[in-house]
Amino acid sequence: MKRLESGINYARYEMGELIVVALRDGYGDMPPSRLRQDGDRPFGSDLPKEVKLIDGKLRLSVNAYLVIGHGQHVLIDTGAANAWDPTMGLLLDALNEAGVARDDIGTVAFTHTHIDHVHGLVAADGSDAFPKLERLLVPQEEIAMFDEIERLARFHRRRLPFADGFNLNAGIKVVVAHGHEVGHSVFEVTSAGETLLIWGDTVHVPSIQFARPEITWEYDDDQARARSARQRILRRAARPHCFVAGAHLEFPGVGTVVPRDDAFSYTAL
């Protein structure tokens, strides 16, 4: 997998016969107390020095990923649009910068249904962000949650559930990683002997959770399951010829994972 080109809000990669485009939706700033250690205890003054803060807060990138190949444009997650902080909502600008027409996107699939992953289905002006959308895929465990989102009411009858092992196409398969949310899922993309794990919220704070994958996040639905899923997916990512793409890794959020004893390290690509 190699980077072909990049701009302010996008980066384009070649992976065998596929093209993967990282898309920047923006960022969100969170208090470090969102991090959790043993026993669901928030960090206080004992915050590890490795954790990077900006004005006293954690800065989390918000990224989405487009996979082009097998005659399809498959978008994984859609960002927050104008439903959250004004520092988000750049996804459509990113597509335009990358030279990708919104009409080209026929499939949207969600890693999970949190606000910064699904609300970008609706553009800031209230229109459909992807007018030619044919398939809308939601984890089966989160269908009811999706159907409660009033902003997305027009899509409630269009969504289709997926489960572990579901094949979006010949090159993209679902790998469940429940914990952060009840249906949180990873999309395993394969081509030419290489693998890319588009892993959603497996890691929120890269400056500490690679080195200490036991650390969890306040918004994890089930922290024990999220911890277990993160460790399992990190081991999977540490295989040869494997890459990762993370919603909250520093943009463009694509890189490699290497095991370090009981921990891991990450190198951006």
C-alpha positions in Angstrom: 0.0 0.0 0.0 1.4 3.4 -1.0 0.4 7.0 -0.9 -0.2 8.4 -4.3 -1.1 12.0 -3.4 -2.6 14.1 -0.7 -4.1 17.5 0.0 -5.4 19.4 3.0 -8.4 17.1 3.6 -7.7 14.0 1.6 -5.0 11.4 0.9 -5.2 8.8 -1.9 -3.5 5.4 -1.6 -3.0 2.5 -4.0 -3.6 -1.0 -2.7 -3.3 -3.6 -5.4 -6.3 -3.0 -7.7 -8.0 -0.8 -5.2 -7.8 2.9 -4.4 -8.4 4.0 -0.8 -9.1 7.7 -0.1 -8.8 9.0 3.4 -11.2 11.9 4.0 -10.9 14.4 6.8 -14.2 15.5 8.4 -12.4 17.6 11.1 -11.6 17.1 14.7 -13.1 17.2 18.2 -11.5 18.3 21.5 -12.2 16.1 24.5 -11.1 16.4 28.2 -8.5 13.8 29.1 -10.9 12.5 31.8 -12.6 10.6 29.0 -9.7 8.1 29.3 -10.4 5.3 31.7 -7.9 3.0 33.5 -8.5 0.0 35.8 -11.9 -0.1 37.4 -13.4 2.6 35.2 -11.3 5.3 36.9 -10.7 8.5 35.0 -7.2 9.8 34.8 -6.4 12.8 36.9 -3.0 14.3 37.7 -1.5 10.9 36.9 -2.1 11.3 33.1 0.8 9.6 31.3 3.3 12.1 29.9 3.0 10.5 26.4 -0.6 11.7 26.1 -0.6 14.8 23.8 -2.9 17.7 24.9 -3.8 20.9 23.0 -5.0 23.6 25.4 -5.5 21.0 28.0 -7.6 18.7 25.8 -7.3 15.6 23.7 -7.7 16.4 20.0 -9.3 13.5 18.1 -9.3 13.5 14.3 -12.5 12.5 12.7 -11.8 10.5 9.5 -13.8 8.5 6.9 -12.5 6.2 4.2 -13.6 5.6 0.6 -12.7 2.3 -1.1 -12.8 2.4 -4.9 -12.7 -0.9 -6.8 -14.8 -3.8 -8.1 -16.9 -1.3 -9.9 -18.0 0.4 -6.7 -17.4 3.4 -4.5 -17.8 2.2 -0.9 -17.7 4.9 1.8 -17.0 3.8 5.4 -18.5 6.3 7.8 -19.7 9.8 6.9 -18.5 12.2 9.6 -20.7 14.5 11.6 -21.7 17.1 9.1 -23.2 20.1 11.0 -24.6 17.9 13.8 -21.8 18.4 16.3 -18.9 20.8 16.7 -18.1 23.4 14.1 -14.7 21.9 13.8 -16.3 18.9 11.9 -18.3 18.7 8.7 -15.6 18.8 6.1 -16.3 15.5 4.4 -18.0 16.8 1.3 -15.2 19.4 0.9 -12.7 16.6 1.2 -14.5 14.6 -1.5 -14.5 17.7 -3.8 -10.8 18.3 -3.1 -10.0 14.6 -3.9 -11.9 14.9 -7.2 -14.6 12.4 -6.2 -18.2 13.2 -7.2 -20.8 12.6 -4.5 -23.0 10.9 -7.1 -20.3 8.2 -7.5 -20.9 6.9 -4.0 -23.3 4.0 -4.2 -22.6 2.3 -0.9 -22.3 3.7 2.6 -21.4 1.4 5.5 -21.1 2.3 9.2 -18.6 1.0 11.7 -21.2 2.0 14.3 -23.9 4.6 14.8 -22.3 7.4 16.9 -22.9 11.0 15.8 -19.5 11.5 14.3 -19.9 8.5 12.0 -23.5 8.6 10.7 -24.8 12.2 10.6 -22.9 13.1 7.5 -25.6 11.2 5.5 -27.4 14.5 5.5 -25.5 17.5 4.2 -25.5 20.8 6.1 -28.1 22.3 3.8 -30.5 19.4 4.6 -30.1 17.5 1.3 -28.9 13.9 0.8 -25.2 14.0 0.9 -25.0 11.1 -1.6 -27.9 11.4 -4.0 -27.2 8.2 -5.9 -26.9 6.0 -2.8 -28.0 2.4 -3.4 -27.0 0.5 -0.3 -26.9 1.7 3.3 -25.4 -0.8 5.7 -25.7 -0.7 9.5 -24.5 -3.2 12.1 -27.5 -5.4 12.9 -27.1 -4.8 16.6 -27.5 -1.1 16.0 -30.5 -1.0 13.7 -32.8 0.2 16.4 -30.3 2.9 17.5 -30.1 4.1 13.9 -33.9 4.2 13.6 -34.0 6.5 16.6 -31.9 9.2 14.9 -34.5 11.9 13.8 -32.1 13.6 11.5 -31.8 10.4 9.5 -35.5 9.6 9.4 -35.6 9.5 5.6 -33.1 6.7 5.6 -34.8 4.5 8.2 -36.5 2.3 5.7 -33.5 2.1 3.4 -30.9 0.7 5.9 -29.8 -2.9 5.6 -28.3 -4.9 8.5 -24.9 -6.7 8.3 -23.2 -9.2 10.6 -19.8 -10.8 11.2 -18.3 -12.1 7.9 -20.6 -10.2 5.6 -19.0 -9.4 2.3 -19.7 -5.9 1.0 -18.0 -6.9 -2.2 -15.2 -9.2 -3.4 -12.6 -7.1 -1.5 -14.3 -5.9 1.8 -15.5 -8.2 4.6 -16.9 -7.4 8.1 -15.0 -8.3 11.2 -17.0 -7.7 14.4 -15.2 -5.8 17.2 -18.1 -5.2 19.6 -17.5 -3.2 22.8 -17.1 0.5 21.9 -20.7 0.1 20.8 -22.9 -3.0 20.7 -22.4 -3.5 16.9 -19.0 -1.8 16.4 -17.4 -3.4 13.4 -14.2 -3.4 11.4 -14.0 -3.6 7.6 -11.2 -5.8 6.3 -10.2 -4.7 2.8 -7.9 -7.1 0.8 -6.1 -6.8 -2.5 -2.9 -8.1 -4.0 -1.8 -9.9 -0.8 -2.3 -6.8 1.4 -4.9 -6.1 4.0 -6.3 -2.8 5.3 -8.4 -2.8 8.5 -10.7 0.2 8.5 -11.3 -0.1 12.2 -13.6 2.8 13.3 -13.1 3.6 17.0 -10.8 0.7 17.9 -8.3 3.4 19.1 -9.4 6.9 20.3 -6.1 8.3 21.6 -3.1 6.9 19.7 -0.5 8.6 21.9 -1.4 6.2 24.7 -3.7 3.3 23.6 -1.1 1.6 21.3 1.4 1.4 24.1 -1.3 0.7 26.7 -4.2 -1.0 24.9 -5.9 -1.8 28.2 -6.9 1.9 28.6 -10.5 2.4 27.6 -12.8 5.4 26.8 -15.7 6.8 28.7 -18.0 6.4 25.8 -17.3 2.7 25.4 -20.6 0.9 25.8 -18.9 -2.1 27.4 -15.3 -1.2 28.5 -14.2 -4.8 29.1 -15.4 -5.9 25.6 -13.9 -2.8 24.0 -10.6 -3.6 25.7 -10.7 -7.2 24.5 -11.7 -6.2 21.0 -8.9 -3.6 20.7 -6.3 -6.1 21.8 -7.6 -8.7 19.3 -7.8 -6.2 16.4 -4.3 -4.9 17.2 -2.9 -8.4 17.1 -4.7 -8.9 13.8 -3.2 -5.6 12.5 0.3 -6.6 13.5 0.5 -9.3 10.8 2.7 -8.9 7.8 1.4 -6.8 4.9 -1.4 -5.4 7.0 -2.3 -1.7 7.4 -4.9 0.1 9.5 -7.2 3.1 8.9 -8.6 4.7 12.1 -11.5 7.2 12.5 -9.6 8.9 15.3 -5.9 8.4 14.3 -4.2 11.7 13.3 -5.3 12.4 9.8 -5.0 10.7 7.3 -5.0 7.9 9.9 -3.4 5.2 7.8 -0.4 3.3 8.9 1.1 0.1 10.3 1.1 -1.6 13.7 4.0 -3.4 15.2 3.9 -5.6 18.4 6.1 -4.6 21.3 6.0 -7.2 24.0 2.5 -6.8 25.5 2.0 -3.6 23.6 2.1 -2.1 20.1 3.5 0.9 18.2 2.0 2.7 15.3 3.7 4.3 12.3 1.8 6.6 9.9 2.1 5.8 6.2 
